[in-house]
């Protein structure tokens, strides 16, 4: 189960100021640590990076079609 609570930033800041020096050091360390990438995210990234890409000719065709459609829409 997950519970989300919205706490105003000022309240969080007030609570942080009441921490002891060792607690503040631990908080700094926790905030500095980069979260490890999950395997699911990593495989999704691989999928995107290894997926098909447009060639320069296909991109040019898409741009020409976009311009044509825009011109057609603005004609009276």
CHARMM internal coordinates of N, CA and C (Angstrom, degrees):
IC EDIT
DIST 1 N 1 CA 1.4468
DIST 1 CA 1 C 1.5297
ANGL 1 N 1 CA 1 C 108.10
DIST 1 C 2 N 1.3133
ANGL 1 CA 1 C 2 N 114.93
DIHE 1 N 1 CA 1 C 2 N 144.93
DIST 2 N 2 CA 1.4548
ANGL 1 C 2 N 2 CA 120.16
DIHE 1 CA 1 C 2 N 2 CA -179.97
DIST 2 CA 2 C 1.5124
ANGL 2 N 2 CA 2 C 109.04
DIHE 1 C 2 N 2 CA 2 C -126.76
DIST 2 C 3 N 1.3275
ANGL 2 CA 2 C 3 N 115.29
DIHE 2 N 2 CA 2 C 3 N 133.37
DIST 3 N 3 CA 1.4553
ANGL 2 C 3 N 3 CA 120.98
DIHE 2 CA 2 C 3 N 3 CA 178.08
DIST 3 CA 3 C 1.5214
ANGL 3 N 3 CA 3 C 107.64
DIHE 2 C 3 N 3 CA 3 C -121.42
DIST 3 C 4 N 1.3120
ANGL 3 CA 3 C 4 N 115.73
DIHE 3 N 3 CA 3 C 4 N 129.08
DIST 4 N 4 CA 1.4609
ANGL 3 C 4 N 4 CA 120.23
DIHE 3 CA 3 C 4 N 4 CA 178.26
DIST 4 CA 4 C 1.5201
ANGL 4 N 4 CA 4 C 108.67
DIHE 3 C 4 N 4 CA 4 C -110.12
DIST 4 C 5 N 1.3272
ANGL 4 CA 4 C 5 N 114.82
DIHE 4 N 4 CA 4 C 5 N 134.31
DIST 5 N 5 CA 1.4556
ANGL 4 C 5 N 5 CA 120.52
DIHE 4 CA 4 C 5 N 5 CA -179.69
DIST 5 CA 5 C 1.5233
ANGL 5 N 5 CA 5 C 107.80
DIHE 4 C 5 N 5 CA 5 C -128.39
DIST 5 C 6 N 1.2995
ANGL 5 CA 5 C 6 N 115.79
DIHE 5 N 5 CA 5 C 6 N 133.31
DIST 6 N 6 CA 1.4506
ANGL 5 C 6 N 6 CA 119.74
DIHE 5 CA 5 C 6 N 6 CA 176.83
DIST 6 CA 6 C 1.5223
ANGL 6 N 6 CA 6 C 108.85
DIHE 5 C 6 N 6 CA 6 C -96.63
DIST 6 C 7 N 1.3418
ANGL 6 CA 6 C 7 N 115.04
DIHE 6 N 6 CA 6 C 7 N 118.25
DIST 7 N 7 CA 1.4572
ANGL 6 C 7 N 7 CA 121.02
DIHE 6 CA 6 C 7 N 7 CA 179.82
DIST 7 CA 7 C 1.5230
ANGL 7 N 7 CA 7 C 107.48
DIHE 6 C 7 N 7 CA 7 C -117.07
DIST 7 C 8 N 1.3125
ANGL 7 CA 7 C 8 N 117.72
DIHE 7 N 7 CA 7 C 8 N 129.16
DIST 8 N 8 CA 1.4614
ANGL 7 C 8 N 8 CA 119.68
DIHE 7 CA 7 C 8 N 8 CA 179.32
DIST 8 CA 8 C 1.5341
ANGL 8 N 8 CA 8 C 111.21
DIHE 7 C 8 N 8 CA 8 C -58.19
DIST 8 C 9 N 1.3051
ANGL 8 CA 8 C 9 N 115.68
DIHE 8 N 8 CA 8 C 9 N 144.42
DIST 9 N 9 CA 1.4600
ANGL 8 C 9 N 9 CA 121.62
DIHE 8 CA 8 C 9 N 9 CA -178.07
DIST 9 CA 9 C 1.5207
ANGL 9 N 9 CA 9 C 111.45
DIHE 8 C 9 N 9 CA 9 C -56.44
DIST 9 C 10 N 1.3054
ANGL 9 CA 9 C 10 N 117.33
DIHE 9 N 9 CA 9 C 10 N -40.90
DIST 10 N 10 CA 1.4634
ANGL 9 C 10 N 10 CA 121.08
DIHE 9 CA 9 C 10 N 10 CA -178.89
DIST 10 CA 10 C 1.5330
ANGL 10 N 10 CA 10 C 110.97
DIHE 9 C 10 N 10 CA 10 C -60.89
DIST 10 C 11 N 1.3234
ANGL 10 CA 10 C 11 N 117.23
DIHE 10 N 10 CA 10 C 11 N -37.48
DIST 11 N 11 CA 1.4648
ANGL 10 C 11 N 11 CA 120.69
DIHE 10 CA 10 C 11 N 11 CA 178.12
DIST 11 CA 11 C 1.5267
ANGL 11 N 11 CA 11 C 110.98
DIHE 10 C 11 N 11 CA 11 C -65.69
DIST 11 C 12 N 1.3118
ANGL 11 CA 11 C 12 N 115.67
DIHE 11 N 11 CA 11 C 12 N -41.90
DIST 12 N 12 CA 1.4639
ANGL 11 C 12 N 12 CA 119.59
DIHE 11 CA 11 C 12 N 12 CA 177.98
DIST 12 CA 12 C 1.5192
ANGL 12 N 12 CA 12 C 110.03
DIHE 11 C 12 N 12 CA 12 C -63.05
DIST 12 C 13 N 1.3146
ANGL 12 CA 12 C 13 N 116.44
DIHE 12 N 12 CA 12 C 13 N -44.61
DIST 13 N 13 CA 1.4613
ANGL 12 C 13 N 13 CA 121.28
DIHE 12 CA 12 C 13 N 13 CA 179.92
DIST 13 CA 13 C 1.5238
ANGL 13 N 13 CA 13 C 111.15
DIHE 12 C 13 N 13 CA 13 C -61.07
DIST 13 C 14 N 1.3159
ANGL 13 CA 13 C 14 N 117.78
DIHE 13 N 13 CA 13 C 14 N -41.55
DIST 14 N 14 CA 1.4646
ANGL 13 C 14 N 14 CA 121.92
DIHE 13 CA 13 C 14 N 14 CA 178.01
DIST 14 CA 14 C 1.5233
ANGL 14 N 14 CA 14 C 110.59
DIHE 13 C 14 N 14 CA 14 C -61.42
DIST 14 C 15 N 1.3164
ANGL 14 CA 14 C 15 N 116.86
DIHE 14 N 14 CA 14 C 15 N -43.59
DIST 15 N 15 CA 1.4651
ANGL 14 C 15 N 15 CA 121.23
DIHE 14 CA 14 C 15 N 15 CA -179.98
DIST 15 CA 15 C 1.5302
ANGL 15 N 15 CA 15 C 111.00
DIHE 14 C 15 N 15 CA 15 C -66.46
DIST 15 C 16 N 1.3181
ANGL 15 CA 15 C 16 N 117.51
DIHE 15 N 15 CA 15 C 16 N -38.41
DIST 16 N 16 CA 1.4649
ANGL 15 C 16 N 16 CA 120.93
DIHE 15 CA 15 C 16 N 16 CA 178.97
DIST 16 CA 16 C 1.5246
ANGL 16 N 16 CA 16 C 110.59
DIHE 15 C 16 N 16 CA 16 C -63.82
DIST 16 C 17 N 1.3162
ANGL 16 CA 16 C 17 N 116.11
DIHE 16 N 16 CA 16 C 17 N -37.55
DIST 17 N 17 CA 1.4715
ANGL 16 C 17 N 17 CA 119.70
DIHE 16 CA 16 C 17 N 17 CA -179.56
DIST 17 CA 17 C 1.5255
ANGL 17 N 17 CA 17 C 112.21
DIHE 16 C 17 N 17 CA 17 C -65.91
DIST 17 C 18 N 1.3325
ANGL 17 CA 17 C 18 N 117.20
DIHE 17 N 17 CA 17 C 18 N -21.33
DIST 18 N 18 CA 1.4666
ANGL 17 C 18 N 18 CA 119.97
DIHE 17 CA 17 C 18 N 18 CA -179.51
DIST 18 CA 18 C 1.5325
ANGL 18 N 18 CA 18 C 112.64
DIHE 17 C 18 N 18 CA 18 C -88.02
DIST 18 C 19 N 1.3269
ANGL 18 CA 18 C 19 N 117.72
DIHE 18 N 18 CA 18 C 19 N -4.06
DIST 19 N 19 CA 1.4641
ANGL 18 C 19 N 19 CA 120.46
DIHE 18 CA 18 C 19 N 19 CA -179.47
DIST 19 CA 19 C 1.5241
ANGL 19 N 19 CA 19 C 111.48
DIHE 18 C 19 N 19 CA 19 C -69.87
DIST 19 C 20 N 1.3142
ANGL 19 CA 19 C 20 N 115.62
DIHE 19 N 19 CA 19 C 20 N 154.17
DIST 20 N 20 CA 1.4650
ANGL 19 C 20 N 20 CA 120.49
DIHE 19 CA 19 C 20 N 20 CA 175.13
DIST 20 CA 20 C 1.5239
ANGL 20 N 20 CA 20 C 108.63
DIHE 19 C 20 N 20 CA 20 C -76.35
DIST 20 C 21 N 1.3213
ANGL 20 CA 20 C 21 N 116.22
DIHE 20 N 20 CA 20 C 21 N 169.01
DIST 21 N 21 CA 1.4679
ANGL 20 C 21 N 21 CA 120.68
DIHE 20 CA 20 C 21 N 21 CA -178.45
DIST 21 CA 21 C 1.5258
ANGL 21 N 21 CA 21 C 111.40
DIHE 20 C 21 N 21 CA 21 C -60.34
DIST 21 C 22 N 1.3265
ANGL 21 CA 21 C 22 N 116.84
DIHE 21 N 21 CA 21 C 22 N -41.90
DIST 22 N 22 CA 1.4708
ANGL 21 C 22 N 22 CA 119.22
DIHE 21 CA 21 C 22 N 22 CA -179.34
DIST 22 CA 22 C 1.5376
ANGL 22 N 22 CA 22 C 111.09
DIHE 21 C 22 N 22 CA 22 C -68.56
DIST 22 C 23 N 1.3154
ANGL 22 CA 22 C 23 N 116.73
DIHE 22 N 22 CA 22 C 23 N -35.59
DIST 23 N 23 CA 1.4638
ANGL 22 C 23 N 23 CA 119.95
DIHE 22 CA 22 C 23 N 23 CA 177.42
DIST 23 CA 23 C 1.5261
ANGL 23 N 23 CA 23 C 110.86
DIHE 22 C 23 N 23 CA 23 C -67.73
DIST 23 C 24 N 1.3499
ANGL 23 CA 23 C 24 N 116.48
DIHE 23 N 23 CA 23 C 24 N -39.00
DIST 24 N 24 CA 1.4625
ANGL 23 C 24 N 24 CA 119.92
DIHE 23 CA 23 C 24 N 24 CA 177.23
DIST 24 CA 24 C 1.5241
ANGL 24 N 24 CA 24 C 110.82
DIHE 23 C 24 N 24 CA 24 C -64.70
DIST 24 C 25 N 1.3391
ANGL 24 CA 24 C 25 N 116.63
DIHE 24 N 24 CA 24 C 25 N -39.82
DIST 25 N 25 CA 1.4639
ANGL 24 C 25 N 25 CA 120.36
DIHE 24 CA 24 C 25 N 25 CA 178.30
DIST 25 CA 25 C 1.5264
ANGL 25 N 25 CA 25 C 110.42
DIHE 24 C 25 N 25 CA 25 C -62.16
DIST 25 C 26 N 1.3335
ANGL 25 CA 25 C 26 N 115.87
DIHE 25 N 25 CA 25 C 26 N -42.65
DIST 26 N 26 CA 1.4672
ANGL 25 C 26 N 26 CA 120.03
DIHE 25 CA 25 C 26 N 26 CA 178.70
DIST 26 CA 26 C 1.5222
ANGL 26 N 26 CA 26 C 110.73
DIHE 25 C 26 N 26 CA 26 C -64.57
DIST 26 C 27 N 1.3276
ANGL 26 CA 26 C 27 N 116.93
DIHE 26 N 26 CA 26 C 27 N -40.51
DIST 27 N 27 CA 1.4614
ANGL 26 C 27 N 27 CA 121.37
DIHE 26 CA 26 C 27 N 27 CA 178.27
DIST 27 CA 27 C 1.5242
ANGL 27 N 27 CA 27 C 110.56
DIHE 26 C 27 N 27 CA 27 C -61.80
DIST 27 C 28 N 1.3471
ANGL 27 CA 27 C 28 N 116.15
DIHE 27 N 27 CA 27 C 28 N -44.71
DIST 28 N 28 CA 1.4680
ANGL 27 C 28 N 28 CA 119.85
DIHE 27 CA 27 C 28 N 28 CA 178.25
DIST 28 CA 28 C 1.5246
ANGL 28 N 28 CA 28 C 110.58
DIHE 27 C 28 N 28 CA 28 C -58.98
DIST 28 C 29 N 1.3321
ANGL 28 CA 28 C 29 N 116.06
DIHE 28 N 28 CA 28 C 29 N -43.22
DIST 29 N 29 CA 1.4570
ANGL 28 C 29 N 29 CA 120.80
DIHE 28 CA 28 C 29 N 29 CA -179.35
DIST 29 CA 29 C 1.5255
ANGL 29 N 29 CA 29 C 110.84
DIHE 28 C 29 N 29 CA 29 C -64.26
DIST 29 C 30 N 1.3148
ANGL 29 CA 29 C 30 N 116.48
DIHE 29 N 29 CA 29 C 30 N -43.46
DIST 30 N 30 CA 1.4591
ANGL 29 C 30 N 30 CA 120.50
DIHE 29 CA 29 C 30 N 30 CA 179.25
DIST 30 CA 30 C 1.5280
ANGL 30 N 30 CA 30 C 111.44
DIHE 29 C 30 N 30 CA 30 C -62.61
DIST 30 C 31 N 1.3280
ANGL 30 CA 30 C 31 N 116.36
DIHE 30 N 30 CA 30 C 31 N -40.37
DIST 31 N 31 CA 1.4600
ANGL 30 C 31 N 31 CA 120.10
DIHE 30 CA 30 C 31 N 31 CA -179.52
DIST 31 CA 31 C 1.5192
ANGL 31 N 31 CA 31 C 111.41
DIHE 30 C 31 N 31 CA 31 C -72.15
DIST 31 C 32 N 1.3244
ANGL 31 CA 31 C 32 N 117.85
DIHE 31 N 31 CA 31 C 32 N -29.88
DIST 32 N 32 CA 1.4546
ANGL 31 C 32 N 32 CA 121.63
DIHE 31 CA 31 C 32 N 32 CA -178.67
DIST 32 CA 32 C 1.5264
ANGL 32 N 32 CA 32 C 111.69
DIHE 31 C 32 N 32 CA 32 C -77.82
DIST 32 C 33 N 1.3284
ANGL 32 CA 32 C 33 N 117.41
DIHE 32 N 32 CA 32 C 33 N -29.64
DIST 33 N 33 CA 1.4627
ANGL 32 C 33 N 33 CA 120.58
DIHE 32 CA 32 C 33 N 33 CA -179.89
DIST 33 CA 33 C 1.5148
ANGL 33 N 33 CA 33 C 109.91
DIHE 32 C 33 N 33 CA 33 C -64.79
DIST 33 C 34 N 1.3268
ANGL 33 CA 33 C 34 N 114.83
DIHE 33 N 33 CA 33 C 34 N 131.89
DIST 34 N 34 CA 1.4557
ANGL 33 C 34 N 34 CA 119.57
DIHE 33 CA 33 C 34 N 34 CA 177.27
DIST 34 CA 34 C 1.5192
ANGL 34 N 34 CA 34 C 108.13
DIHE 33 C 34 N 34 CA 34 C -83.37
DIST 34 C 35 N 1.3163
ANGL 34 CA 34 C 35 N 116.67
DIHE 34 N 34 CA 34 C 35 N 134.50
DIST 35 N 35 CA 1.4594
ANGL 34 C 35 N 35 CA 118.24
DIHE 34 CA 34 C 35 N 35 CA 178.77
DIST 35 CA 35 C 1.5237
ANGL 35 N 35 CA 35 C 110.11
DIHE 34 C 35 N 35 CA 35 C -65.71
DIST 35 C 36 N 1.3144
ANGL 35 CA 35 C 36 N 116.53
DIHE 35 N 35 CA 35 C 36 N 139.32
DIST 36 N 36 CA 1.4608
ANGL 35 C 36 N 36 CA 119.58
DIHE 35 CA 35 C 36 N 36 CA 179.84
DIST 36 CA 36 C 1.5200
ANGL 36 N 36 CA 36 C 108.82
DIHE 35 C 36 N 36 CA 36 C -73.17
DIST 36 C 37 N 1.3208
ANGL 36 CA 36 C 37 N 114.34
DIHE 36 N 36 CA 36 C 37 N 144.89
DIST 37 N 37 CA 1.4539
ANGL 36 C 37 N 37 CA 119.26
DIHE 36 CA 36 C 37 N 37 CA 179.57
DIST 37 CA 37 C 1.5191
ANGL 37 N 37 CA 37 C 108.80
DIHE 36 C 37 N 37 CA 37 C -73.03
DIST 37 C 38 N 1.2800
ANGL 37 CA 37 C 38 N 114.76
DIHE 37 N 37 CA 37 C 38 N 135.50
DIST 38 N 38 CA 1.4537
ANGL 37 C 38 N 38 CA 117.96
DIHE 37 CA 37 C 38 N 38 CA 177.34
DIST 38 CA 38 C 1.5220
ANGL 38 N 38 CA 38 C 109.29
DIHE 37 C 38 N 38 CA 38 C -77.40
DIST 38 C 39 N 1.3049
ANGL 38 CA 38 C 39 N 116.81
DIHE 38 N 38 CA 38 C 39 N 155.32
DIST 39 N 39 CA 1.4506
ANGL 38 C 39 N 39 CA 121.41
DIHE 38 CA 38 C 39 N 39 CA -178.95
DIST 39 CA 39 C 1.5293
ANGL 39 N 39 CA 39 C 110.31
DIHE 38 C 39 N 39 CA 39 C -62.88
DIST 39 C 40 N 1.3210
ANGL 39 CA 39 C 40 N 115.92
DIHE 39 N 39 CA 39 C 40 N -36.15
DIST 40 N 40 CA 1.4579
ANGL 39 C 40 N 40 CA 120.09
DIHE 39 CA 39 C 40 N 40 CA 179.62
DIST 40 CA 40 C 1.5298
ANGL 40 N 40 CA 40 C 110.34
DIHE 39 C 40 N 40 CA 40 C -61.89
DIST 40 C 41 N 1.3256
ANGL 40 CA 40 C 41 N 117.23
DIHE 40 N 40 CA 40 C 41 N -46.31
DIST 41 N 41 CA 1.4590
ANGL 40 C 41 N 41 CA 121.11
DIHE 40 CA 40 C 41 N 41 CA 177.87
DIST 41 CA 41 C 1.5127
ANGL 41 N 41 CA 41 C 110.71
DIHE 40 C 41 N 41 CA 41 C -61.78
DIST 41 C 42 N 1.3144
ANGL 41 CA 41 C 42 N 116.65
DIHE 41 N 41 CA 41 C 42 N -41.99
DIST 42 N 42 CA 1.4439
ANGL 41 C 42 N 42 CA 121.44
DIHE 41 CA 41 C 42 N 42 CA -177.87
DIST 42 CA 42 C 1.5258
ANGL 42 N 42 CA 42 C 110.61
DIHE 41 C 42 N 42 CA 42 C -62.78
DIST 42 C 43 N 1.3235
ANGL 42 CA 42 C 43 N 117.76
DIHE 42 N 42 CA 42 C 43 N -43.96
DIST 43 N 43 CA 1.4618
ANGL 42 C 43 N 43 CA 120.06
DIHE 42 CA 42 C 43 N 43 CA -179.66
DIST 43 CA 43 C 1.5264
ANGL 43 N 43 CA 43 C 110.61
DIHE 42 C 43 N 43 CA 43 C -68.59
DIST 43 C 44 N 1.3137
ANGL 43 CA 43 C 44 N 116.98
DIHE 43 N 43 CA 43 C 44 N -34.25
DIST 44 N 44 CA 1.4641
ANGL 43 C 44 N 44 CA 119.80
DIHE 43 CA 43 C 44 N 44 CA 177.08
DIST 44 CA 44 C 1.5296
ANGL 44 N 44 CA 44 C 110.43
DIHE 43 C 44 N 44 CA 44 C -66.13
DIST 44 C 45 N 1.3255
ANGL 44 CA 44 C 45 N 116.29
DIHE 44 N 44 CA 44 C 45 N -40.59
DIST 45 N 45 CA 1.4576
ANGL 44 C 45 N 45 CA 120.46
DIHE 44 CA 44 C 45 N 45 CA 177.60
DIST 45 CA 45 C 1.5241
ANGL 45 N 45 CA 45 C 110.42
DIHE 44 C 45 N 45 CA 45 C -63.12
DIST 45 C 46 N 1.3310
ANGL 45 CA 45 C 46 N 116.68
DIHE 45 N 45 CA 45 C 46 N -43.65
DIST 46 N 46 CA 1.4677
ANGL 45 C 46 N 46 CA 119.97
DIHE 45 CA 45 C 46 N 46 CA 177.69
DIST 46 CA 46 C 1.5190
ANGL 46 N 46 CA 46 C 110.90
DIHE 45 C 46 N 46 CA 46 C -59.50
DIST 46 C 47 N 1.3246
ANGL 46 CA 46 C 47 N 116.39
DIHE 46 N 46 CA 46 C 47 N -43.35
DIST 47 N 47 CA 1.4550
ANGL 46 C 47 N 47 CA 120.57
DIHE 46 CA 46 C 47 N 47 CA 179.47
DIST 47 CA 47 C 1.5236
ANGL 47 N 47 CA 47 C 110.92
DIHE 46 C 47 N 47 CA 47 C -58.69
DIST 47 C 48 N 1.3187
ANGL 47 CA 47 C 48 N 116.59
DIHE 47 N 47 CA 47 C 48 N -45.79
DIST 48 N 48 CA 1.4646
ANGL 47 C 48 N 48 CA 120.10
DIHE 47 CA 47 C 48 N 48 CA -179.88
DIST 48 CA 48 C 1.5222
ANGL 48 N 48 CA 48 C 112.14
DIHE 47 C 48 N 48 CA 48 C -65.61
DIST 48 C 49 N 1.3229
ANGL 48 CA 48 C 49 N 116.19
DIHE 48 N 48 CA 48 C 49 N -41.85
DIST 49 N 49 CA 1.4649
ANGL 48 C 49 N 49 CA 120.10
DIHE 48 CA 48 C 49 N 49 CA -178.17
DIST 49 CA 49 C 1.5175
ANGL 49 N 49 CA 49 C 112.66
DIHE 48 C 49 N 49 CA 49 C -70.28
DIST 49 C 50 N 1.3190
ANGL 49 CA 49 C 50 N 117.51
DIHE 49 N 49 CA 49 C 50 N -27.85
DIST 50 N 50 CA 1.4630
ANGL 49 C 50 N 50 CA 120.79
DIHE 49 CA 49 C 50 N 50 CA -179.07
DIST 50 CA 50 C 1.5200
ANGL 50 N 50 CA 50 C 113.01
DIHE 49 C 50 N 50 CA 50 C -97.23
DIST 50 C 51 N 1.3085
ANGL 50 CA 50 C 51 N 117.17
DIHE 50 N 50 CA 50 C 51 N 3.63
DIST 51 N 51 CA 1.4517
ANGL 50 C 51 N 51 CA 121.44
DIHE 50 CA 50 C 51 N 51 CA -178.14
DIST 51 CA 51 C 1.5205
ANGL 51 N 51 CA 51 C 112.10
DIHE 50 C 51 N 51 CA 51 C -75.45
DIST 51 C 52 N 1.3204
ANGL 51 CA 51 C 52 N 116.20
DIHE 51 N 51 CA 51 C 52 N 174.05
DIST 52 N 52 CA 1.4621
ANGL 51 C 52 N 52 CA 120.37
DIHE 51 CA 51 C 52 N 52 CA -179.73
DIST 52 CA 52 C 1.5294
ANGL 52 N 52 CA 52 C 111.43
DIHE 51 C 52 N 52 CA 52 C -67.77
DIST 52 C 53 N 1.3194
ANGL 52 CA 52 C 53 N 114.74
DIHE 52 N 52 CA 52 C 53 N 151.66
DIST 53 N 53 CA 1.4655
ANGL 52 C 53 N 53 CA 121.09
DIHE 52 CA 52 C 53 N 53 CA 178.20
DIST 53 CA 53 C 1.5257
ANGL 53 N 53 CA 53 C 108.73
DIHE 52 C 53 N 53 CA 53 C -130.02
DIST 53 C 54 N 1.3179
ANGL 53 CA 53 C 54 N 116.16
DIHE 53 N 53 CA 53 C 54 N 156.21
DIST 54 N 54 CA 1.4556
ANGL 53 C 54 N 54 CA 121.19
DIHE 53 CA 53 C 54 N 54 CA 177.61
DIST 54 CA 54 C 1.5248
ANGL 54 N 54 CA 54 C 110.26
DIHE 53 C 54 N 54 CA 54 C -77.30
DIST 54 C 55 N 1.3224
ANGL 54 CA 54 C 55 N 115.85
DIHE 54 N 54 CA 54 C 55 N 146.27
DIST 55 N 55 CA 1.4600
ANGL 54 C 55 N 55 CA 120.16
DIHE 54 CA 54 C 55 N 55 CA 172.54
DIST 55 CA 55 C 1.5217
ANGL 55 N 55 CA 55 C 107.76
DIHE 54 C 55 N 55 CA 55 C -82.91
DIST 55 C 56 N 1.3076
ANGL 55 CA 55 C 56 N 116.38
DIHE 55 N 55 CA 55 C 56 N 167.28
DIST 56 N 56 CA 1.4713
ANGL 55 C 56 N 56 CA 120.30
DIHE 55 CA 55 C 56 N 56 CA 179.01
DIST 56 CA 56 C 1.5274
ANGL 56 N 56 CA 56 C 110.14
DIHE 55 C 56 N 56 CA 56 C -60.79
DIST 56 C 57 N 1.3301
ANGL 56 CA 56 C 57 N 117.47
DIHE 56 N 56 CA 56 C 57 N -38.24
DIST 57 N 57 CA 1.4653
ANGL 56 C 57 N 57 CA 121.44
DIHE 56 CA 56 C 57 N 57 CA 179.68
DIST 57 CA 57 C 1.5301
ANGL 57 N 57 CA 57 C 110.69
DIHE 56 C 57 N 57 CA 57 C -64.47
DIST 57 C 58 N 1.3308
ANGL 57 CA 57 C 58 N 117.42
DIHE 57 N 57 CA 57 C 58 N -40.63
DIST 58 N 58 CA 1.4660
ANGL 57 C 58 N 58 CA 120.74
DIHE 57 CA 57 C 58 N 58 CA 178.79
DIST 58 CA 58 C 1.5257
ANGL 58 N 58 CA 58 C 110.85
DIHE 57 C 58 N 58 CA 58 C -65.67
DIST 58 C 59 N 1.3153
ANGL 58 CA 58 C 59 N 116.99
DIHE 58 N 58 CA 58 C 59 N -39.74
DIST 59 N 59 CA 1.4665
ANGL 58 C 59 N 59 CA 121.08
DIHE 58 CA 58 C 59 N 59 CA 177.82
DIST 59 CA 59 C 1.5168
ANGL 59 N 59 CA 59 C 110.35
DIHE 58 C 59 N 59 CA 59 C -63.90
DIST 59 C 60 N 1.3265
ANGL 59 CA 59 C 60 N 116.29
DIHE 59 N 59 CA 59 C 60 N -42.38
DIST 60 N 60 CA 1.4661
ANGL 59 C 60 N 60 CA 120.79
DIHE 59 CA 59 C 60 N 60 CA 178.91
DIST 60 CA 60 C 1.5338
ANGL 60 N 60 CA 60 C 110.11
DIHE 59 C 60 N 60 CA 60 C -62.33
DIST 60 C 61 N 1.3277
ANGL 60 CA 60 C 61 N 117.62
DIHE 60 N 60 CA 60 C 61 N -42.93
DIST 61 N 61 CA 1.4669
ANGL 60 C 61 N 61 CA 121.75
DIHE 60 CA 60 C 61 N 61 CA 178.79
DIST 61 CA 61 C 1.5212
ANGL 61 N 61 CA 61 C 110.69
DIHE 60 C 61 N 61 CA 61 C -62.22
DIST 61 C 62 N 1.3245
ANGL 61 CA 61 C 62 N 117.76
DIHE 61 N 61 CA 61 C 62 N -43.24
DIST 62 N 62 CA 1.4687
ANGL 61 C 62 N 62 CA 121.78
DIHE 61 CA 61 C 62 N 62 CA 178.72
DIST 62 CA 62 C 1.5234
ANGL 62 N 62 CA 62 C 110.51
DIHE 61 C 62 N 62 CA 62 C -61.81
DIST 62 C 63 N 1.3408
ANGL 62 CA 62 C 63 N 116.95
DIHE 62 N 62 CA 62 C 63 N -43.69
DIST 63 N 63 CA 1.4668
ANGL 62 C 63 N 63 CA 120.47
DIHE 62 CA 62 C 63 N 63 CA 179.14
DIST 63 CA 63 C 1.5179
ANGL 63 N 63 CA 63 C 111.18
DIHE 62 C 63 N 63 CA 63 C -63.29
DIST 63 C 64 N 1.3331
ANGL 63 CA 63 C 64 N 117.41
DIHE 63 N 63 CA 63 C 64 N -41.62
DIST 64 N 64 CA 1.4734
ANGL 63 C 64 N 64 CA 120.81
DIHE 63 CA 63 C 64 N 64 CA 178.63
DIST 64 CA 64 C 1.5262
ANGL 64 N 64 CA 64 C 110.72
DIHE 63 C 64 N 64 CA 64 C -64.12
DIST 64 C 65 N 1.3335
ANGL 64 CA 64 C 65 N 116.45
DIHE 64 N 64 CA 64 C 65 N -42.60
DIST 65 N 65 CA 1.4711
ANGL 64 C 65 N 65 CA 120.07
DIHE 64 CA 64 C 65 N 65 CA 178.69
DIST 65 CA 65 C 1.5241
ANGL 65 N 65 CA 65 C 111.28
DIHE 64 C 65 N 65 CA 65 C -64.22
DIST 65 C 66 N 1.3259
ANGL 65 CA 65 C 66 N 116.78
DIHE 65 N 65 CA 65 C 66 N -39.56
DIST 66 N 66 CA 1.4604
ANGL 65 C 66 N 66 CA 120.97
DIHE 65 CA 65 C 66 N 66 CA 178.59
DIST 66 CA 66 C 1.5216
ANGL 66 N 66 CA 66 C 110.52
DIHE 65 C 66 N 66 CA 66 C -62.48
DIST 66 C 67 N 1.3309
ANGL 66 CA 66 C 67 N 116.47
DIHE 66 N 66 CA 66 C 67 N -43.49
DIST 67 N 67 CA 1.4714
ANGL 66 C 67 N 67 CA 120.45
DIHE 66 CA 66 C 67 N 67 CA 178.53
DIST 67 CA 67 C 1.5194
ANGL 67 N 67 CA 67 C 110.44
DIHE 66 C 67 N 67 CA 67 C -64.09
DIST 67 C 68 N 1.3319
ANGL 67 CA 67 C 68 N 117.58
DIHE 67 N 67 CA 67 C 68 N -41.79
DIST 68 N 68 CA 1.4631
ANGL 67 C 68 N 68 CA 121.25
DIHE 67 CA 67 C 68 N 68 CA 179.89
DIST 68 CA 68 C 1.5242
ANGL 68 N 68 CA 68 C 111.18
DIHE 67 C 68 N 68 CA 68 C -63.30
DIST 68 C 69 N 1.3191
ANGL 68 CA 68 C 69 N 116.04
DIHE 68 N 68 CA 68 C 69 N -43.34
DIST 69 N 69 CA 1.4692
ANGL 68 C 69 N 69 CA 119.54
DIHE 68 CA 68 C 69 N 69 CA 179.46
DIST 69 CA 69 C 1.5174
ANGL 69 N 69 CA 69 C 110.63
DIHE 68 C 69 N 69 CA 69 C -65.53
DIST 69 C 70 N 1.3279
ANGL 69 CA 69 C 70 N 117.38
DIHE 69 N 69 CA 69 C 70 N -40.55
DIST 70 N 70 CA 1.4650
ANGL 69 C 70 N 70 CA 120.53
DIHE 69 CA 69 C 70 N 70 CA 178.84
DIST 70 CA 70 C 1.5233
ANGL 70 N 70 CA 70 C 110.67
DIHE 69 C 70 N 70 CA 70 C -64.02
DIST 70 C 71 N 1.3232
ANGL 70 CA 70 C 71 N 116.38
DIHE 70 N 70 CA 70 C 71 N -40.96
DIST 71 N 71 CA 1.4642
ANGL 70 C 71 N 71 CA 119.80
DIHE 70 CA 70 C 71 N 71 CA 178.59
DIST 71 CA 71 C 1.5222
ANGL 71 N 71 CA 71 C 110.37
DIHE 70 C 71 N 71 CA 71 C -66.13
DIST 71 C 72 N 1.3081
ANGL 71 CA 71 C 72 N 117.92
DIHE 71 N 71 CA 71 C 72 N -40.83
DIST 72 N 72 CA 1.4625
ANGL 71 C 72 N 72 CA 122.28
DIHE 71 CA 71 C 72 N 72 CA -179.85
DIST 72 CA 72 C 1.5307
ANGL 72 N 72 CA 72 C 110.53
DIHE 71 C 72 N 72 CA 72 C -64.25
DIST 72 C 73 N 1.3297
ANGL 72 CA 72 C 73 N 116.78
DIHE 72 N 72 CA 72 C 73 N -38.38
DIST 73 N 73 CA 1.4710
ANGL 72 C 73 N 73 CA 120.27
DIHE 72 CA 72 C 73 N 73 CA -178.94
DIST 73 CA 73 C 1.5133
ANGL 73 N 73 CA 73 C 112.40
DIHE 72 C 73 N 73 CA 73 C -69.70
DIST 73 C 74 N 1.3462
ANGL 73 CA 73 C 74 N 118.27
DIHE 73 N 73 CA 73 C 74 N -28.65
DIST 74 N 74 CA 1.4576
ANGL 73 C 74 N 74 CA 120.44
DIHE 73 CA 73 C 74 N 74 CA -176.40
DIST 74 CA 74 C 1.5130
ANGL 74 N 74 CA 74 C 112.77
DIHE 73 C 74 N 74 CA 74 C -90.84
DIST 74 C 75 N 1.3546
ANGL 74 CA 74 C 75 N 118.46
DIHE 74 N 74 CA 74 C 75 N -6.28
DIST 75 N 75 CA 1.4696
ANGL 74 C 75 N 75 CA 120.17
DIHE 74 CA 74 C 75 N 75 CA 178.59
DIST 75 CA 75 C 1.5044
ANGL 75 N 75 CA 75 C 110.20
DIHE 74 C 75 N 75 CA 75 C -70.62
DIST 75 C 76 N 1.3340
ANGL 75 CA 75 C 76 N 116.78
DIHE 75 N 75 CA 75 C 76 N 145.85
DIST 76 N 76 CA 1.4776
ANGL 75 C 76 N 76 CA 121.55
DIHE 75 CA 75 C 76 N 76 CA 178.23
DIST 76 CA 76 C 1.4888
ANGL 76 N 76 CA 76 C 111.04
DIHE 75 C 76 N 76 CA 76 C -88.99
END
COOR INIT
IC SEED 1 N 1 CA 1 C
IC BUILD
